[in-house]
C-alpha cells in the first residue's frame, strides 16, 4: 500500500538522520582527529549526530521614529 501524495512530507530527504553510514562516521572521526591511519573500519566508536535546527527569524531593528510610535506618541497631522 502506498501513501497518498497529500500526506507525504515535502522535505522527506532533507530531514536529519539519526544513523550515519560507516564512511560518514569515519569522516567525523577524521575531522575530530580521532582516526589513526591504518585502523580497521570495523568496530568504530560511537559518533554523536548533530541535528540541524531551524534558525529563527531575525528581529528588525527599530528606528527612533518607530520607538516613539510604539510608546503611544502620536504625530500631529496638518
N, C-alpha and C positions, 0 to 999 in steps of 0.2 A: 504494500500500500504506500502510495506517495503522499507527500504533504502538499496542500493547496498553495498556489502562488501567493495568495494574500497573507498567508501565515508564515511565510519564510522571512528570515531576517535578511535585511539588505546587505549588511556587512558581515556575513557569516564567516568569511575567511579573514577578516580584519581583526577579529577579537583575539585576545591574548590566550595562549595555550598554557596549560599547567604542566606539560611534559615536553622536554626538549629531546631532540634526536641526539645520538651519540656524537655526531660531528659538531652540533651546536654546543653540547656540553664541553667538548674539547676546546672549542674556540673561547668559551667563557673562562675555562681554566688557564689557557694561554694568556688571555688578557690580564688575569689576576696573578700571573707568574707562578701558578701552582702546578704547571705541567712540565715535568722534566723530559727532555728529548730521549727518545728510545723507549718510553714507557708503553706498556701494553694498553690497548684501548678497552680492555675488558676490566670490569670491577672498578668503574670510575667512582670517585667520591661524589657526594650529593652536591648539587648546584642549585642555588636559590633562583627562582624565576621571578624577575621583576615585572610586575604588571604596570602597564602604562595607563595612567588615568587621564580623564578629560581635563583640559585646562578651563578654568572659569573665565567668564567674560571680564575684560579689563574695565575697571571703573573709569568713567570720564572725569577729567579734572575740571573742577568748577571754576568759572571765571568770577571775578569780584561782582560783576553785574548779576550773575546767576545766584550768587550767595545772598545778595540783597533781596532778590525776588523770593528766595526760599524763606527768608526771615519774616516776610509779611510786609515789607516795604513796597508800596505801590508807586509807580512812576506817574507823574502828573501829565494828563492828556491836555493838549491845546485845542 
